Structure formats: structure tokens, C-alpha cells
């Protein structure tokens, strides 16, 4: 997988006001990104309003400069308080057995191996969404528009808007996380949570990083959220069976790179206010006109 120039990523990170530590982590996260994102970054002027729109697209990615460099342990009251908030972003198939993760208000991602290997581009499905209240799910129609078996990723569009989390392209070693899943069907809530921390930040040859906790199959396709901020940092795509079934995670940066590289047309259709008809991000003035 071709790498993106670190200097380009550093420029982008500075333009998005990431602190020094997050800038380095963002560079590491983007190292395995697709060539299309490299071309996209090169084609933009980082001093232009395009950067403002990219920031808006990622919903204020990164952390504020005055925030400490340590995450809130998930066992603390602060970590536990995140659970009801991120539960709004829990999505499953109609049977409640397979997880999806919302990236934007009409774009979902999930894994595409094992029980999801039968899904095909163009196939229509129905998902259960938790965004109204964690205690009551609603049914939403969706359609598969992207399939990337190499990265174990599948993208869907929803027929109506849903709630989507803030995204974070940076990740730190030992950063505490909360993973949403449906691995414990005996509890009252439709979702389950597992807690752990990031154990590797450098993507492997396939583009994945690892968590330090085991990932059950019910968590595959579920979102991995920073316990400190509640932002989405990755999606669980499987378990590392050679190393204690540790969670295999695909970073948000890689998911965004895939969308920008392979699915710009779909993004323009699903996010018309963000894009111009000729392609590319609209400026603030052009969106309001």
C-alpha cells in the first residue's frame, strides 16, 4: 500500500490546529492511506477555505492545544459517562447481530468478511439505528455502495439522515477506548461495550492497528471511541487470532482516505451541501449561495 508523504500530512495537521503530539500521530495514521488522498491533499491550498471545509467534514478533528496528553481511564466516572452518548451511534442489521458504524449522517461502514461476506454492491438492507434513544431502535433502509475486501471494509448509504459522531484522525499509544458491539445479548440494552487501550499506532502491512483487548465477533463493524473525548478513532474489523484475539482496528483516517479515493461521486450525492457539482469541497461562501 503506497504511503503518503509525511510532510503533506504535517502541513494538513498544522492547518487543522492539531497540537505537536497529535500532529505526529496524525502523520503516523495517514502513512498507510490511499494514493488518492495524497493527490487530494496536494491539490488543495492549505491556506484556503478548503481547509475550513475539511475541518467541518471531520467535525473538528484533533484535540485542543490545552488538553492534556492522557486519556481518561475507562473505569472512571468520566469514561463511563461516555457510554450513553456513544450508544447513539450503535447500529446493527435487522436481526441485531451485525454492527455498523456511522461516519457521516448518511454513510455507514462495517466489515465485509465472515458473516458480512455475502453483501454485494447495490444490495439493499435494513439497519436498526439507536440515535433517537439508546433504549429504542428505529429501522432505516440502507444500500451497499462500496466493497473493499483488502481492508475488510464495506460502505453503505442510508435512505434518511442518522446521527454521526465527531471524527478524530489522531491516535495515541495507550489511549483508552470504548468499543461498541452486540456481543452480549443477555443484557437489557441492545448494545455491549468493551474497554481497553490502543497498543500499536503504526499500521501493519494491511493498514490495521491493534487494541489490547480481545475482540468478539459481535464487535466487528462496531466503532472504537476515544474514552477521553467520545470521538470515533477507528472501527473494529476483526480479531488477531495469532496474538490473543486482540482487536484489529482500521483508523478513521483510512476510512476517509477510501471514501475520498474511491467514492467521491457517492459522497457528492449523499452530502450535496458539502460538495460542488463539479467535484471537490465547496467553500463556505459557495455553500451559502
MOQUIKA-V889887 format. One record per helix or strand. SS is the DSSP state (@ for helix, = for strand). FROM is the first residue (numbers start at 0). TO is the last residue. If there is no record, write none. Layout:
{{SS;FROM;TO} {SS;FROM;TO}}
This chain:
{{@;5;14} {@;19;29} {@;34;42} {@;48;56} {@;76;88} {=;89;92} {=;98;103} {=;106;110} {@;113;115} {=;123;132} {=;135;147} {@;148;150} {=;152;157} {=;166;166} {=;175;180} {=;191;199} {=;208;213} {@;216;218} {=;222;225} {=;231;239} {=;245;250} {@;251;261} {@;263;269} {=;274;274} {=;280;280} {@;283;287}}
